């Protein structure tokens, strides 16, 4: 399994969602092996998106907090930006190769 290095970005286009004050943002631990994403056992609910080099969303799915494994479709090949949107104005992003 290869850990995915995720960074944090602010989504200024999203409606303001108030969150806890002065708490550090906790970046989820996600790993990739072949077409299987593995999430840490305890994580928030996320909407997962894969974007191509042009910024177009190629794949999207909901990942509930109880889910630790997400199998990506076999037809996905190449490099993608992965984004995880939760219930805040911040999202996590990184890059994967399938």
C-alpha positions as CSV (number, residue, x, y, z in Angstrom):
1,X,0.0,0.0,0.0
2,X,1.2,3.5,-0.9
3,X,0.1,6.3,1.5
4,X,-1.4,9.3,-0.4
5,X,0.0,12.6,0.6
6,X,-2.9,14.9,1.1
7,X,-2.9,18.6,1.5
8,X,-5.6,21.0,2.7
9,X,-7.3,23.8,0.6
10,X,-10.1,26.2,1.4
11,X,-13.1,26.1,-0.9
12,X,-14.2,29.7,-1.2
13,X,-17.0,28.8,-3.5
14,X,-18.8,26.6,-0.9
15,X,-21.4,28.1,1.4
16,X,-20.0,29.0,4.8
17,X,-20.2,26.2,7.2
18,X,-19.2,27.2,10.7
19,X,-16.9,24.8,12.5
20,X,-15.1,24.4,15.7
21,X,-12.7,27.3,16.5
22,X,-9.0,26.9,16.9
23,X,-8.9,23.2,16.4
24,X,-6.2,21.9,14.0
25,X,-7.4,20.4,10.8
26,X,-7.0,16.6,10.9
27,X,-5.9,15.3,7.5
28,X,-7.2,11.7,6.9
29,X,-4.8,8.8,6.3
30,X,-5.6,7.2,3.0
31,X,-3.5,4.6,1.1
32,X,-3.7,3.2,-2.4
33,X,-3.0,-0.3,-3.7
34,X,-4.0,-1.0,-7.3
35,X,-7.6,0.4,-7.5
36,X,-8.3,0.1,-3.8
37,X,-8.3,3.1,-1.4
38,X,-8.0,2.3,2.3
39,X,-9.1,4.9,4.8
40,X,-8.1,5.0,8.5
41,X,-10.7,3.4,10.7
42,X,-11.9,6.7,12.1
43,X,-12.7,9.4,9.6
44,X,-15.4,11.9,8.7
45,X,-18.0,11.4,6.0
46,X,-16.5,12.5,2.6
47,X,-17.5,13.0,-1.0
48,X,-14.6,11.6,-3.0
49,X,-13.8,13.1,-6.4
50,X,-11.2,12.2,-9.0
51,X,-10.3,14.9,-11.4
52,X,-8.4,14.6,-14.7
53,X,-5.6,17.0,-15.8
54,X,-8.2,19.5,-17.1
55,X,-9.9,19.7,-13.8
56,X,-13.0,17.7,-14.9
57,X,-14.6,15.4,-12.4
58,X,-14.2,11.9,-13.8
59,X,-15.5,9.9,-10.8
60,X,-17.3,10.8,-7.7
61,X,-18.7,8.7,-4.8
62,X,-19.8,9.1,-1.2
63,X,-17.6,7.6,1.5
64,X,-19.4,7.3,4.9
65,X,-17.4,7.4,8.1
66,X,-17.9,3.6,8.6
67,X,-16.3,2.8,5.3
68,X,-12.6,1.9,5.3
69,X,-12.3,0.4,1.7
70,X,-13.3,2.1,-1.5
71,X,-12.8,0.1,-4.8
72,X,-12.3,2.4,-7.7
73,X,-13.5,1.3,-11.1
74,X,-11.1,-0.7,-13.2
75,X,-11.6,1.6,-16.2
76,X,-9.8,4.4,-14.4
77,X,-6.2,4.6,-15.6
78,X,-3.6,7.4,-15.4
79,X,-2.9,10.2,-13.0
80,X,-5.7,11.9,-11.1
81,X,-6.2,14.6,-8.5
82,X,-8.1,13.1,-5.6
83,X,-10.3,15.4,-3.5
84,X,-12.1,14.6,-0.3
85,X,-14.9,17.0,0.7
86,X,-16.3,16.8,4.2
87,X,-18.7,19.0,6.2
88,X,-16.5,22.1,6.3
89,X,-15.3,24.7,3.8
90,X,-11.9,22.9,3.6
91,X,-11.1,19.9,1.4
92,X,-8.2,17.5,1.1
93,X,-6.4,16.9,-2.1
94,X,-3.5,14.9,-3.5
95,X,-2.5,12.9,-6.6
96,X,-2.7,9.2,-7.4
97,X,-1.6,7.0,-10.3
98,X,-3.9,4.2,-11.3
